Amino acid sequence: MFEGRKIARAAAIVTGATILSKLLGFGREVALAAVFGASAVTDAYLVALVIPAVFFGIVGSAITTVGIPVFSEYIHQPEKRRELAGILWASFHALLIMLAAIVCLGLPLAPWLVKMLAPGFSPAQASFTVGLVRIMLPMVVLMGLVGWAQGVLNAHQHFTLPALMGIPYNLIMISGIFLAGIFGGISGVAWATVLATVSQFLIQVPALSRYGIRYRRILNWRHPVLRKMLLLAVPVIIGMGANQLNVIVDRMLASGLAEGSISALSYAQRALGIAQGLFAVPLITVLYPSLTERTALADLNGLHQALGRGATLLAFLMLPLTVGLIVLRHDLVQFLFQRGAFDANDTRMTAVALLFYALGLIFLVWRDLLNRAFYALQDTVTPMWTGVAAVVTNVILNLILVRYLAHGGLALASSLAAALACFLLFIFLRRRLGQIGGLFLLRETARIAAAAFCMGAAVWWLATYGLDAAGWTAFAGRTAPDGGGGWPGFARQGLRLAVLIAGGGLIYVLCCRVLRVKELEFLFGLLRRGTRHKGSEA
């Protein structure tokens, strides 16, 4: 039987921890926008930050992707449990050595990497970016340690501390940004990023100790499980490399557009990431170890139920968010970022990028879930090929759409490529598992989309006419057209958005009730059972 309550409870814990992290992450982005704006120096910092992220994305993240199903197999099968420590520390040291080698190779290649990523930069800006790369490139090793620890804890069904690791990260970043604005410039932000990444690993160490995972000097390259993980990781590395190639092409093309285009794309992705991180990431994070456990126990029916429930829950959560982001994109960007050095033109550019990124949000989260399903089945080849196909499509669309929509075309290309990858993964998973409830998902998604569309129309009317007709301006005052007004203006913007979001949420729930959306009934059922459970304990 699908353990809906268990997964929902774990997802709620992760969501709560993620909310704290995301609120601080919002503060980090606000601080960076206010102190440095969407400028040449932020473009340089963001390009430099991409390089360690690309290297880690190609190699380091494979340990989490491949590690969780392999670690779960040795955790949940008692006869293999005694071998777990050897596997954990062999994979730890192998990862450490590979990532350290990448850093040693990357440091002298930094000028070439910057030229490849940002060919539109002036010589002075490129030289400055190289310096930032050399500060942050050692983060590749640190990111690998963070991913390894998260994979080990998630395989043990522990999610809280990995979800909380954004809190020290963002506190250090916010402090570093303000101090850098006063003393060291954007280079100080680069050093703060390195220190913040260290904190992400250290916060997970107590939980590792709690599960009896003590450091051991084990590195056996011939261990059969390590060799199996390396073989499984190769397709993941190729697929991740293809995805990172898309990031590189985006930066290359954006570097030749108007100043601030790279920053506008980045800020739009961060705004999208708030919605994705608060709702989709916690659910997928909790579902993935459940999928690996069902696979390890050969429970095909449980795997089907987990996948079906996960896909429909993601649609229920993400479609109204998609519509809300599209309708309120300008208000949201203005509220999040427009203060200090971040001006009205930066808001306009970021809102354009957010519009086109939001169109692909549901496909992004579905693609992530379906990739995890294949990884749980220890099939890393299928996600690789679908990823490569999507990236090739993305690059082609980038080259076409950037001519007509500038940086908005780059965002639209990403959304269309995500839709293609999602469609291919659905087809291949159905071939692998047989019936996976696709018709039910289609019907349920159509009902959810109809409810979200009605909500969007109502929110648009409220934002354009309804609030002013109800005397909003007289009650809350008028926000400056440029988003200014200091903290009172910020508070007015926040209150206006809160009213619109609350109104939209109420309308969405009512529409789902009328359309008999089953996910709403499922969530209400969980709440009722949870309330009765707490009442019986009292």
Secondary structure, DSSP 8 states (H G I E B T S, - for coil): ---HHHHHHHHHHHHHHHHHHHHHHHHHHHHHHHHH-SSHHHHHHHHHHHHHHHHIIIIITHHHHHHHHHHHHHHHSGGGGGGHHHHHHHHHHHHHHHHHHHHHHHTTTHHHHHHHH-TTS-HHHHHHHHHHHHHHTTHHHHHHHHHHHHHHHHHTT--HHHHHTHHHHHHHHHHHHHHIIIIITHHHHHHHHHHHHHHHHHTTHHHHHHTT--------TT-HHHHHHHHHHHHHHHHHHHHHHHHHHHHHHHHTSSTTHHHHHHHHHHHHHHHIIIIIHHHHHHHHHHHHHHHHTT-HHHHHHHHHHHHHHHHHHHHHHHHHHHHTHHHHHHHHH-STT--HHHHHHHHHHHHHHHTTHHHHHHHHHHHHHHHHTT--HHHHHHHHHHHHHHHHHHHHHHHHHTHHHHHHHHHHHHHHHHHHHHHHHHHHHS--SHHHHHHHHHHHHHHHHHHHHHHHHIIIIIHHHTTHHHHH----TTS-SHHHHHHHHHHHHHHHHHHHHHHHHHHHHHTT-HHHHHHHHHHHHHHHHHHHH-
